[in-house]
Amino acid sequence: MEKKECEILYLSPELAVVDKPFGLSSGEDGLIPLLRSTLRGRGQQEEIYPVHRLDRETGGLMVFARTPEAAADLSAQIREGGFEKVYEAQLSGVPEQPEGTLRDLLFHDRQRNKTYIADRKRKGVKEAELYYETVKTTAQGCIVRVRLKTGRTHQIRVQFASRALPLVGDRKYGGPKADHLHLTAVRLSFNAKNGERLIFTRRAGFYED
């Protein structure tokens, strides 16, 4: 059945924090019109401004601005490092080290919508860096918590896949089959207009209890 409403976790005159479903685009062909429709159904102003994105296959927390001023403020926090996003991913193996930093050069092929590890800097190649820590072992591998220093397309997916640790459900990068990609944005943290630090968390939803 087609989804009719967006799950809104926090709503203010400036911001809307939502839980994006797996498999839904975060743009104008998916989540954005769904959010507008949900706001309209609540008698709210529909105008929203995207400031970041999640891959279609990735689920989890996103924030949208509801005024141009809020959009400018959030975008500035993203540029200056004041906006924190944390992901959890289920790997189909266990890293040699329980925590660490991964650094690579990445090239994204827009036609194929696929990212590749590059061996040298050239046009279109960008530096990528993330920090991970293992939080749980599972029958299929382990759960890692990931903080991105850079935000490249498919970054988490390709950096782990290149180390023979593809994400569960990530068929594009060689991961084992699952009901969906096991990658979720589980924490958002940023400053509100009044200077208050806002923190939102959710459970990843693919733990083995």
PyMOL commands that set and color helices and strands:
alter all, ss='L'
color gray80, all
select helices_A, chain A and resi 31-41+68-80+155-161+171-173
alter helices_A, ss='H'
color red, helices_A
select strands_A, chain A and resi 7-11+15-20+49-50+59-65+84-91+99-109+114-118+125-137+142-148+183-191+197-201
alter strands_A, ss='S'
color yellow, strands_A
deselect
rebuild
show_as cartoon
